[in-house]
Amino acid sequence: MKSIRNITLAGLALAVLGLTGCERLPMETKQIGYRGTGMEQVINPRTQAEVDKANVLPVALDPAPAGGPLAKNIYKNVQVLGDLTEGQFNRLMVAMTLWVAPEQGCAYCHNVQNFADDSLYTKIVARRMTQMTQSINAKWQAHVGETGVTCYTCHRGQNLPSKRWFTEPDAQMAGRLLGYDAGQNRAGVEANANASLPYDPYTPYLLQDKEIRVNGSTALPTGNRQSIKQTEWTYALMMHMSQGLGVNCTYCHNTRAVAEWSQSPPQRVTAWHGIRMVREINNEYIVGLTPVHPPNRLGPTGDISKVNCATCHQGVNKPLGGKSMIKDHPELSGGRLTSLVKTPVASAQ
């Protein structure tokens, strides 16, 4: 009898372990495509409250007084935002402090004995990130729309965005039971949603411009020469995008014709622009700041932390629930509120 009881308990323990990766019912679903296509958005009501809590907008500061001298005529070494009035400039500085360094205050980026001094690397980074934010809002409307972005979109009151990544070092033979892991089959990796897929899909697709598409448009063998290995890398990126935005594959793809652009939802084009926007952010604005960062801010291969889809989205299909902060801070719009720069529409590649 005792042995039977032990076997039963062992069986129950194994069942519990087997279900640890599953989510218990009830779940909420919303149909987003034609009937019969299985295009549904699945929502877990038990985790949605935490996601909503993480995407609450901060209270906007009172507008600056109208008029007044320009910041570049009042302060020294104002290389960006100098055409704002003194009041507008100071209001934005207060907002940026609340968005990025609420605990450290001005001293996080400035030598408070000499605000014109550039000795703190964080000031150099903040200056470049301000230019990046303006560029995103001016150039990438095809992705960010009228909502736009501010420093808070990524930082959420933290010095560093909670969602960022480093290039993974090559796996070493020493200390690994199975030796070289070929860049995949590693447990507990957020990048691929804890699957056995490649664990660094960011470097080839969000830093480099490796080909993402693996679906063929004609019958085999001439229509598709991609390998299963290449497909696994693509799927890893798709898993990241799905998890980062809190959506299913059907948010961007039609299940009956996943590769077909003409049958895909509009969000697929938005995502196409987003991938290219992230590449530009990483290559044009972030990687160049590597030399100014101290070693403790760099990754295991000596690279700087970079952005991916989750950096802004943080679990929702529209960052901060689609609520705009740029209307309260037009100085970060890069001028697009008066002259919008259109990005070319994606081709069906």
KALIN-V43814 format. One record per residue. N is the residue number from 1. BURIAL is # if it has 24 or more other ideal C-beta (glycine too) atoms within 12 Angstrom, else .. D_CENTER is the distance of its C-alpha to the mean C-alpha in whole Angstrom. Layout:
# KALIN-V43814
N:BURIAL:D_CENTER, N:BURIAL:D_CENTER
This chain:
# KALIN-V43814
1:.:56, 2:.:54, 3:.:52, 4:.:51, 5:.:49, 6:.:47, 7:.:46, 8:.:45, 9:.:43, 10:.:42, 11:.:41, 12:.:39, 13:.:37, 14:.:36, 15:.:35, 16:.:33, 17:.:31, 18:.:31, 19:.:29, 20:.:27, 21:.:24, 22:.:25, 23:.:24, 24:.:28, 25:.:29, 26:.:29, 27:.:26, 28:.:25, 29:.:25, 30:.:24, 31:.:26, 32:#:23, 33:#:26, 34:.:29, 35:.:31, 36:.:32, 37:.:29, 38:.:27, 39:#:24, 40:.:23, 41:#:20, 42:#:21, 43:#:20, 44:.:21, 45:.:23, 46:.:23, 47:.:19, 48:.:19, 49:.:20, 50:.:18, 51:#:15, 52:.:17, 53:.:18, 54:#:14, 55:#:14, 56:.:17, 57:#:17, 58:#:19, 59:.:23, 60:.:23, 61:.:26, 62:.:29, 63:.:29, 64:#:31, 65:.:35, 66:.:36, 67:.:37, 68:.:38, 69:.:38, 70:.:34, 71:#:32, 72:.:33, 73:.:37, 74:.:37, 75:.:34, 76:.:34, 77:.:32, 78:#:29, 79:.:28, 80:#:25, 81:#:26, 82:.:29, 83:.:30, 84:#:29, 85:#:32, 86:#:33, 87:.:32, 88:#:29, 89:#:28, 90:#:29, 91:#:27, 92:#:24, 93:#:24, 94:.:25, 95:#:22, 96:#:19, 97:#:21, 98:#:21, 99:#:17, 100:#:17, 101:#:20, 102:.:22, 103:.:24, 104:.:25, 105:.:25, 106:#:26, 107:.:27, 108:#:24, 109:#:24, 110:#:27, 111:.:31, 112:.:32, 113:.:36, 114:.:35, 115:.:32, 116:.:32, 117:.:32, 118:.:29, 119:.:29, 120:#:26, 121:#:23, 122:#:21, 123:#:23, 124:#:22, 125:#:18, 126:#:18, 127:#:20, 128:#:18, 129:#:15, 130:#:17, 131:#:18, 132:#:15, 133:#:14, 134:#:17, 135:#:17, 136:#:13, 137:#:16, 138:#:19, 139:#:18, 140:#:15, 141:#:16, 142:#:16, 143:#:13, 144:#:12, 145:#:16, 146:.:18, 147:#:16, 148:#:14, 149:#:12, 150:#:14, 151:#:13, 152:#:13, 153:#:10, 154:#:8, 155:#:11, 156:#:13, 157:#:16, 158:.:15, 159:#:16, 160:#:13, 161:#:9, 162:.:10, 163:#:7, 164:#:7, 165:#:10, 166:#:13, 167:#:15, 168:#:17, 169:.:21, 170:.:24, 171:.:25, 172:.:29, 173:.:32, 174:.:33, 175:.:32, 176:.:31, 177:.:33, 178:.:32, 179:.:32, 180:.:29, 181:#:26, 182:.:25, 183:#:22, 184:#:21, 185:.:23, 186:#:22, 187:.:22, 188:.:19, 189:#:16, 190:#:13, 191:#:11, 192:#:14, 193:#:14, 194:.:18, 195:#:19, 196:.:22, 197:#:19, 198:#:18, 199:#:16, 200:#:14, 201:#:13, 202:#:11, 203:#:14, 204:#:16, 205:#:13, 206:#:10, 207:#:13, 208:.:16, 209:.:17, 210:.:19, 211:.:20, 212:#:18, 213:#:20, 214:#:23, 215:#:25, 216:.:28, 217:.:30, 218:.:33, 219:.:35, 220:.:35, 221:.:36, 222:.:36, 223:.:33, 224:.:30, 225:.:30, 226:.:27, 227:.:28, 228:.:27, 229:.:25, 230:#:23, 231:.:22, 232:#:21, 233:#:18, 234:#:17, 235:#:17, 236:#:15, 237:#:12, 238:#:13, 239:#:13, 240:#:10, 241:#:9, 242:#:11, 243:#:11, 244:#:7, 245:#:9, 246:#:12, 247:#:14, 248:#:16, 249:#:17, 250:#:19, 251:#:17, 252:#:17, 253:#:20, 254:#:23, 255:#:25, 256:.:28, 257:.:27, 258:#:23, 259:#:24, 260:.:25, 261:#:24, 262:.:26, 263:.:26, 264:#:22, 265:#:21, 266:.:20, 267:#:16, 268:#:16, 269:#:17, 270:#:14, 271:#:12, 272:#:14, 273:#:13, 274:#:10, 275:#:10, 276:#:12, 277:#:11, 278:#:8, 279:#:11, 280:#:13, 281:#:11, 282:#:11, 283:.:15, 284:#:16, 285:#:15, 286:#:14, 287:#:16, 288:.:19, 289:#:19, 290:#:19, 291:.:23, 292:.:23, 293:#:21, 294:.:23, 295:.:23, 296:.:22, 297:.:19, 298:.:18, 299:.:18, 300:.:21, 301:.:21, 302:.:21, 303:#:18, 304:#:15, 305:#:12, 306:#:9, 307:#:6, 308:#:4, 309:#:3, 310:#:3, 311:#:3, 312:#:4, 313:#:6, 314:#:7, 315:#:9, 316:#:11, 317:#:11, 318:#:11, 319:#:9, 320:#:12, 321:.:14, 322:.:15, 323:#:17, 324:#:17, 325:#:17, 326:#:18, 327:.:22, 328:#:23, 329:#:21, 330:#:22, 331:#:23, 332:#:19, 333:#:19, 334:#:21, 335:.:24, 336:#:22, 337:.:24, 338:.:27, 339:.:26, 340:.:23, 341:.:22, 342:.:22, 343:#:20, 344:.:22, 345:.:22, 346:#:20, 347:.:23, 348:.:24, 349:.:23
